């Protein structure tokens, strides 16, 4: 079984290296250069990167530049928390 630590930026160096599997929050990656740099390095070191869309946090929009910069192994499709299922379905089928 693999586990991933979701750490605040201040704890990345200490806790983010406890595993080679990472769940990266797109909304934090986009807004925090330190967080982005840390996970870019993890990706370059061939760690397993899962990019979360931030739907639960209210930000289910991916920017193509994040996908290109991070090159995640897995991407969680867009979803819209507590919204009609059709909204999530349409976003998922239109995903790049």
C-alpha positions as CSV (number, residue, x, y, z in Angstrom):
1,X,0.0,0.0,0.0
2,X,1.3,3.5,-0.9
3,X,0.5,6.6,1.1
4,X,0.8,10.3,0.3
5,X,1.4,13.1,2.7
6,X,-0.6,16.3,2.1
7,X,1.7,18.8,3.8
8,X,1.6,22.6,4.1
9,X,4.4,24.3,2.2
10,X,6.3,24.9,5.5
11,X,6.5,21.1,6.1
12,X,7.4,19.9,2.6
13,X,11.1,19.3,3.2
14,X,10.3,17.4,6.4
15,X,7.1,15.5,5.5
16,X,6.9,15.6,1.7
17,X,9.9,13.3,1.4
18,X,8.4,10.5,3.6
19,X,7.0,8.8,0.5
20,X,7.5,8.8,-3.3
21,X,3.8,9.1,-3.9
22,X,2.4,12.6,-3.8
23,X,-1.0,14.1,-4.1
24,X,-0.5,17.6,-5.4
25,X,-3.2,20.3,-5.0
26,X,-3.6,22.2,-8.3
27,X,-4.9,25.3,-6.5
28,X,-1.8,25.5,-4.2
29,X,0.6,24.6,-7.0
30,X,-0.7,27.5,-9.1
31,X,-0.5,30.1,-6.2
32,X,2.6,29.0,-4.3
33,X,6.0,29.1,-6.1
34,X,7.7,27.2,-3.3
35,X,5.1,24.4,-3.4
36,X,5.4,24.3,-7.2
37,X,9.2,24.1,-7.1
38,X,9.2,21.3,-4.6
39,X,6.8,19.1,-6.6
40,X,8.5,19.9,-9.9
41,X,11.7,18.5,-8.3
42,X,9.8,15.4,-7.0
43,X,8.5,14.9,-10.6
44,X,12.0,15.2,-12.0
45,X,13.2,12.7,-9.4
46,X,10.6,10.2,-10.8
47,X,8.3,10.2,-7.8
48,X,4.7,9.3,-8.5
49,X,2.6,12.5,-8.9
50,X,-1.2,12.6,-8.6
51,X,-2.5,16.0,-9.5
52,X,-5.8,16.7,-7.7
53,X,-8.2,19.1,-9.4
54,X,-9.1,21.0,-6.3
55,X,-12.9,20.4,-6.8
56,X,-13.5,19.9,-3.1
57,X,-11.6,23.2,-2.4
58,X,-13.8,25.0,-5.0
59,X,-11.2,25.3,-7.8
60,X,-11.8,22.4,-10.3
61,X,-10.1,24.1,-13.2
62,X,-6.8,22.9,-14.6
63,X,-4.6,25.2,-16.5
64,X,-2.6,23.4,-19.3
65,X,0.6,25.1,-18.0
66,X,0.3,23.1,-14.8
67,X,0.0,19.8,-16.6
68,X,3.0,20.7,-18.8
69,X,5.2,21.9,-16.0
70,X,4.5,19.1,-13.5
71,X,4.0,16.2,-15.9
72,X,1.9,14.2,-13.4
73,X,1.5,10.4,-13.6
74,X,-2.2,10.7,-12.8
75,X,-4.7,13.5,-13.1
76,X,-7.9,13.6,-11.2
77,X,-10.6,14.7,-13.6
78,X,-12.5,17.9,-13.0
79,X,-15.4,17.6,-10.6
80,X,-17.8,20.1,-9.1
81,X,-18.6,19.4,-5.4
82,X,-22.3,19.4,-4.7
83,X,-23.2,20.4,-8.2
84,X,-25.4,18.6,-10.8
85,X,-23.7,15.5,-12.2
86,X,-24.0,16.8,-15.7
87,X,-21.6,19.7,-14.9
88,X,-18.9,17.2,-13.8
89,X,-19.6,14.9,-16.7
90,X,-19.3,17.7,-19.3
91,X,-16.0,18.9,-17.7
92,X,-14.6,15.4,-17.7
93,X,-15.3,14.7,-21.3
94,X,-13.9,18.0,-22.4
95,X,-10.8,17.6,-20.4
96,X,-7.6,18.0,-22.4
